[in-house]
Amino acid sequence: MHAQPPLPENGQVADATDKNWVDRWAPKSTRPYLRLARADRTIGSWLLFWPSAWAIAFAATQYRHLPISPTWPWLGMEAYPLPDLWLLCLFLVGSFVMRGAGCTINDIADRNFDGQVERSRSRPLPSGQISVAQAFLFLALQCLIGLVILLNLNTYSIVLGAASLLPITIYPFMKRITYWPQAALGLTFNWGALLGWTAVTGSLDVAPFILYFGAIFWTIGYDTIYAHQDKTDDAALGLKSSALRLGEKTKPALVIFYSITTLSLLATGYIVGMSGFYYLTIGFAIWHLYRQIRRTDIHNPARCLSVFRSNRDFGALVFGAILAGGLGSAPF
């Protein structure tokens, strides 16, 4: 292990942007907890949110077959529903809260390893900004908020949401036993593809499972890119990742991962009856995915981080395509 530079005196985490809101505006006493929850790096929360938003938007099309259809009357859209705005807000808040809880669990489990990795040694636990006991108390608070949000959903969704605690708890330990912890992250991070669907329809169908399957490979792809930042330190510590497993074969693997994601999105659109507008506009999202592959430089950590962060835009492009596909078939 090479000599590491001193930690920032202001407590800022290494991979947070210089002008993040936590380090600029949050009360000083709250900053270590907000950093622990990754509130200073919101990209993970968006990546958690988008699959649930896609599912909510896809599921809204199924109201064509139900006797009661939610509407946005101020837009004059009585005949065809847009995604439920209340549900989107619940899932957005829930994504930020539960991503924070997941990161807290991860940092508690990895606190000894994180202190030996250059990118993560400035995190609140290994840097001593907060104690393990304080981290557990903060975790309990986040889980309580998540429970309050979950109880606003239907019974089917409450049970399904509670089941997500298993993969959330298991994921942090996967890098110790498999070169594919990114697959475990995919199972965890995309649970919203199932939960968002059930929150709208009260049941599961083939469409959300296809969406979930494709989103898992999206996560494997972007998190493999992300893991290339830490591959040297991970190898020295005996930790595993898909970045270490794939090495120079990363780009061909990304083609496979993202092709599965693409086929999944196309298949889901077909099953739920998207209009031609969906297939026209989803092309922008697909182009974005394959541009990521071209831009990725596995030997350039800064480029890997930039490409990883761009997946927030991919999620927004897919969501926009679903809206376009649904509205394009609306019988106004």
C-alpha positions in Angstrom: 0.0 0.0 0.0 1.4 3.4 -0.9 1.6 6.4 1.5 -1.7 8.2 1.7 -2.2 12.0 1.9 -3.7 13.6 5.1 -7.5 13.7 5.4 -9.3 16.9 4.5 -9.6 19.1 7.6 -13.2 20.1 6.8 -14.3 16.4 6.8 -15.3 16.4 3.2 -15.4 12.9 1.6 -12.9 12.4 -1.3 -15.4 11.6 -4.1 -17.9 14.4 -3.2 -18.0 17.4 -5.4 -16.5 20.6 -4.0 -19.7 22.5 -4.0 -22.1 19.9 -2.6 -24.9 21.2 -0.5 -23.9 19.3 2.7 -20.5 20.8 3.0 -21.7 24.3 2.0 -25.0 24.7 3.9 -25.9 21.9 6.3 -25.5 22.5 10.0 -22.0 21.4 11.0 -23.3 18.9 13.6 -25.4 17.1 10.9 -22.7 16.8 8.3 -21.1 13.5 9.4 -24.5 11.8 9.3 -25.4 13.3 6.0 -22.1 12.2 4.6 -22.7 8.7 5.9 -26.0 8.7 4.1 -24.3 9.9 0.9 -26.4 13.0 0.9 -23.4 14.9 -0.4 -23.3 12.5 -3.4 -26.9 12.0 -4.5 -26.2 10.0 -7.7 -26.9 6.7 -5.9 -30.3 7.8 -4.7 -31.2 8.7 -8.3 -30.0 5.3 -9.5 -32.2 3.7 -6.8 -35.2 5.9 -7.7 -35.3 5.5 -11.5 -36.3 1.8 -11.7 -39.2 2.4 -9.4 -40.2 5.5 -11.4 -40.1 3.4 -14.7 -42.3 0.8 -13.1 -44.8 3.3 -11.9 -45.0 4.9 -15.3 -45.2 1.5 -17.1 -47.9 0.3 -14.7 -50.0 3.5 -15.2 -50.7 2.2 -18.7 -52.6 -0.8 -17.2 -55.3 1.5 -16.0 -56.8 1.3 -19.5 -58.1 -2.1 -18.3 -59.2 -1.0 -14.8 -62.6 0.5 -14.0 -61.1 3.5 -12.0 -58.4 5.6 -13.6 -56.4 8.3 -11.7 -56.2 11.6 -13.7 -54.4 14.8 -13.8 -57.5 16.9 -14.5 -55.7 20.3 -14.6 -53.9 18.9 -17.7 -57.2 17.8 -19.2 -56.0 14.2 -19.3 -59.2 12.4 -18.2 -59.0 9.5 -20.6 -55.5 8.3 -19.9 -53.5 8.5 -16.7 -50.0 9.9 -16.1 -48.0 8.2 -13.4 -49.3 8.9 -10.0 -47.5 12.0 -8.7 -48.0 11.1 -5.0 -46.4 7.7 -5.6 -43.5 9.2 -7.4 -42.9 11.6 -4.5 -43.1 8.8 -2.0 -40.6 6.7 -3.9 -38.3 9.6 -4.5 -38.1 10.4 -0.8 -37.9 6.7 0.0 -35.0 6.3 -2.4 -33.0 8.9 -0.7 -33.7 7.5 2.8 -33.2 3.9 2.0 -30.1 4.5 -0.1 -28.8 6.3 3.0 -29.7 3.3 5.2 -28.0 0.9 2.7 -24.8 3.1 2.7 -24.8 3.2 6.5 -25.0 -0.6 6.7 -22.2 -0.9 4.0 -20.0 1.6 5.9 -20.5 -0.2 9.2 -19.5 -3.5 7.6 -16.6 -2.1 5.7 -15.2 0.4 8.2 -11.9 -1.4 8.6 -11.4 -1.9 4.9 -12.5 1.7 4.0 -9.7 3.1 6.2 -7.2 1.5 3.9 -8.7 2.6 0.5 -7.7 6.0 -0.7 -11.2 7.0 -2.0 -13.1 5.8 1.1 -10.8 6.6 4.0 -12.3 10.0 4.4 -15.8 8.6 5.0 -17.3 9.4 8.5 -16.6 6.1 10.1 -13.0 5.3 9.2 -12.1 9.0 9.6 -13.6 9.1 13.1 -16.2 11.7 12.5 -18.8 9.5 14.1 -18.7 6.3 16.2 -20.2 2.9 15.3 -22.8 3.3 17.9 -23.9 6.6 16.5 -24.0 5.1 13.0 -26.4 2.3 14.3 -28.7 4.9 15.9 -28.7 6.8 12.6 -29.5 3.6 10.7 -32.5 3.0 13.0 -33.8 6.5 12.3 -33.5 6.0 8.6 -35.3 2.6 8.7 -38.1 4.2 10.8 -38.6 6.9 8.1 -38.5 4.2 5.4 -41.2 2.2 7.3 -43.4 5.3 7.5 -43.2 5.7 3.8 -43.8 2.0 3.1 -46.9 2.0 5.2 -48.5 4.5 2.8 -48.5 1.7 0.1 -50.9 -1.2 -0.3 -50.5 -4.4 1.7 -48.9 -6.3 -1.2 -46.3 -3.6 -1.5 -45.6 -3.4 2.2 -44.8 -7.1 2.3 -42.6 -6.9 -0.9 -40.9 -3.8 0.5 -40.1 -5.5 3.8 -38.6 -8.4 1.8 -36.0 -6.0 0.3 -34.3 -5.8 3.7 -32.7 -9.2 3.0 -30.7 -8.2 -0.1 -29.9 -4.8 1.5 -28.3 -6.5 4.4 -26.5 -9.2 2.5 -25.0 -7.0 -0.2 -22.1 -5.3 1.8 -20.6 -8.8 2.5 -20.6 -10.0 -1.1 -17.3 -8.4 -2.1 -15.6 -10.8 0.4 -16.9 -14.0 -1.2 -17.6 -13.3 -4.9 -16.2 -11.4 -7.9 -19.8 -10.4 -8.7 -20.9 -8.2 -5.8 -22.3 -5.9 -8.6 -24.9 -8.6 -9.3 -26.0 -8.5 -5.6 -26.2 -4.7 -5.8 -28.4 -5.1 -8.9 -30.8 -7.3 -7.1 -30.9 -4.7 -4.3 -30.9 -1.5 -6.2 -33.6 -2.4 -8.6 -36.2 -3.8 -6.2 -38.2 -0.7 -6.9 -39.0 -2.1 -10.4 -41.1 -4.7 -8.7 -42.3 -2.5 -5.8 -43.3 0.5 -8.0 -45.5 -1.8 -10.1 -47.3 -3.4 -7.2 -47.8 0.1 -5.6 -49.9 0.9 -8.7 -51.6 -2.4 -9.5 -51.6 -4.3 -6.3 -50.1 -7.4 -8.0 -47.1 -8.6 -10.0 -47.0 -9.5 -13.7 -44.4 -10.6 -16.2 -43.6 -7.0 -17.3 -42.1 -5.9 -14.0 -39.9 -9.0 -13.8 -38.6 -8.4 -17.3 -37.9 -4.8 -16.3 -36.2 -5.9 -13.1 -34.0 -8.4 -14.9 -32.8 -5.8 -17.4 -32.2 -3.2 -14.7 -30.0 -5.6 -12.8 -27.7 -5.8 -15.8 -27.7 -2.0 -16.0 -26.5 -1.9 -12.5 -23.8 -4.5 -13.1 -22.6 -2.4 -16.0 -22.4 1.0 -14.3 -21.1 -0.4 -11.0 -18.4 -2.3 -12.8 -17.3 1.0 -14.3 -17.4 2.5 -10.8 -15.4 -0.3 -9.3 -12.5 0.3 -11.6 -11.7 3.3 -9.3 -10.8 1.0 -6.4 -9.4 -2.1 -8.2 -5.8 -1.6 -7.0 -6.8 -1.1 -3.3 -9.4 -3.9 -3.5 -6.8 -6.4 -4.9 -4.4 -5.5 -2.1 -7.1 -6.0 0.5 -8.3 -9.3 -0.9 -11.7 -7.8 -1.9 -13.4 -8.9 -5.1 -15.3 -7.0 -7.8 -16.4 -7.4 -11.4 -13.8 -4.8 -12.3 -11.1 -7.2 -11.1 -12.7 -10.2 -12.7 -13.2 -8.6 -16.1 -10.1 -6.4 -16.3 -9.4 -5.5 -20.0 -12.5 -7.4 -21.0 -14.7 -4.8 -19.3 -15.9 -3.1 -22.5 -17.0 -6.2 -24.3 -18.8 -7.2 -21.1 -20.5 -3.8 -20.9 -21.8 -4.4 -24.5 -23.5 -7.6 -23.2 -24.8 -6.1 -20.0 -26.3 -3.0 -21.7 -27.7 -5.1 -24.6 -29.7 -7.1 -22.0 -30.9 -3.9 -20.5 -31.9 -2.6 -23.9 -33.8 -5.7 -24.8 -35.6 -5.7 -21.5 -36.8 -2.1 -22.0 -38.0 -2.9 -25.5 -39.8 -6.1 -24.3 -41.4 -4.3 -21.3 -42.7 -1.6 -23.6 -44.2 -4.2 -26.0 -45.9 -6.1 -23.2 -47.6 -3.1 -21.7 -48.6 -1.7 -25.1 -46.4 1.3 -25.5 -47.1 3.4 -28.6 -44.5 4.0 -31.4 -43.5 7.2 -29.6 -41.8 5.0 -26.9 -39.7 3.2 -29.4 -38.6 6.5 -31.1 -37.7 8.2 -27.8 -36.1 5.2 -26.1 -33.4 5.4 -28.8 -31.9 8.4 -27.0 -31.5 6.3 -23.8 -30.0 3.4 -25.7 -27.6 5.8 -27.5 -26.6 7.1 -24.1 -25.8 3.6 -22.8 -23.5 2.7 -25.7 -21.9 6.1 -25.5 -20.9 5.2 -21.9 -19.0 2.2 -23.2 -17.1 4.4 -25.7 -16.3 7.0 -23.0 -15.1 4.5 -20.4 -11.4 4.4 -19.7 -10.8 1.7 -17.0 -7.4 3.2 -16.3 -8.7 6.7 -15.6 -10.6 6.8 -12.3 -11.9 10.3 -12.9 -13.4 9.2 -16.2 -14.9 6.1 -14.6 -16.6 8.3 -12.0 -17.9 10.7 -14.6 -19.4 7.9 -16.8 -20.9 6.3 -13.7 -22.6 9.6 -12.7 -24.1 10.0 -16.2 -26.5 7.1 -15.5 -28.7 9.5 -13.7 -29.4 11.0 -17.1 -30.0 7.6 -18.6 -32.7 7.0 -16.0 -34.3 10.3 -16.9 -34.3 9.5 -20.6 -36.0 6.1 -20.1 -38.6 7.8 -17.9 -39.3 10.4 -20.5 -39.6 7.7 -23.2 -42.2 5.9 -21.1 -44.2 9.1 -20.7 -44.0 9.7 -24.4 -45.0 6.1 -25.2 -48.0 6.2 -22.9 -49.3 9.6 -23.9 -48.8 8.7 -27.6 -51.4 6.0 -27.2 -53.9 8.1 -25.2 -57.3 8.4 -26.7 -57.7 12.2 -26.2 
